[in-house]
Amino acid sequence: MALMTYLVEDNPTILDNLIETLEEIALVTVVGHAATEKEATRWLSLHDGQWQLAVVDMFLREGTGLGVLAGCREREPCQKVVALTNFATPEIRSRCLVLGADAVFDKSNELDEFFAYCIAETDQLARKN
C-alpha cells in the first residue's frame, strides 16, 4: 500500500524532483500539491482522510508553511506532517514543532534523513496493513 502524500512547494523544479524521487525510493503516491498556504490548507481539510503524509515548505508563493502546519493541527494521529525547508534555523524548527510538525528537515543538508523518514513511514504503513 502506498503512502498517500501531499506536497506544499512553490518551486516547480523542486516539486518535480520531490515527486520523482519519492515515488522512486519509497512507496509513495503524490495525491496533490499546492504552492500557496490557502490552497494547501483548503485541500488538506477537504480531503481529511485521503492523505497520510503532508510535506510542507516554509516560504510559499502566498502565505507560509507555518499557516499550513497550524491548519493541520486537528489531523488524525496516523497523519504525519513534516516541514522541508531551506530555512531550518533553530527558531523555525521550534515554531514548526510547536505548531504540530512531526519532523523538520533542511533541504540543503538533510535530504537523506527526509527520504529515510518517508521510507520508514511507508514501512510502518505496510506493517499495519
Secondary structure, 3 states (H helix, E strand, C coil): CCEEEEEECCCHHHHHHHHHHHHHHCCEEEEEEECEHHHHHHHHHHCHHHCCEEEECCECCECEHHHHHHHCCCCCCCCEEEEEECCCCHHHHHHHHHCCCCEEEECCCCHHHHHHHHHHHHHHHHHHC
